[in-house]
């Protein structure tokens, strides 16, 4: 049975059996992301990658969580170079060698949602792209280590921001992580910036989608005319990593890993 924390937070604590289902949903996400990463090559279109993702999700017994969500037209969010998040797959969007590609996937399995993202390059990365990817993934890990009982939500946010800014980069403040369960987006919102010791107390049973988005330049973004694709305001490269994480009595458990 789902429980809500006291007060107005609306945060839903998941039972162990629910976390087991969320683990399965997220394992499908992880499998699809790794498959897509292996398909990144010069000449492939983002539309082709979207179709590969959707077919693999269905093959694994899930359904796409993003397709149709608030009108989003595809199963995969795929963002290239200066695109931050929510890039729409297109038949005429062809990948080139050196492109930095961020892929975000959601899967519904048995009524529960998995969500994760990663960034990679087409072929060998430039030093600029490699460093950005390493810092962004490192920021995610720093945030996850703070996702333990008795800490506060701000401890996650602060750890991410400190890691990114110490490396000389900027966190995107316009988009945030989120709780996840039967809905793709549940309370609480998880900013990638903040102060230690602030926000809700973290408790076993919380499941959080933690997702730093990091820009080489300014953290400012703008939305393109398609109403979805967010790009860096200054045209600099951006990277994005995400895991769905369960908070347990023993600490954080990453759910979005392959079986």
URBELVEN-V787432 format. One record per helix or strand of 2 or more residues. SS is the DSSP state (hx for helix, st for strand). FROM is the first residue (numbers start at 1). TO is the last residue. Records with the same first field share a line. If there is no record, write none. Layout:
SS: FROM-TO, FROM-TO
This chain:
st: 3-4, 12-13, 63-64, 76-80, 83-85, 100-109, 112-121, 170-171, 177-179, 186-190, 207-210, 213-215, 221-223, 230-232, 238-240, 242-248, 251-254
hx: 16-39, 46-59, 69-71, 127-145, 153-166
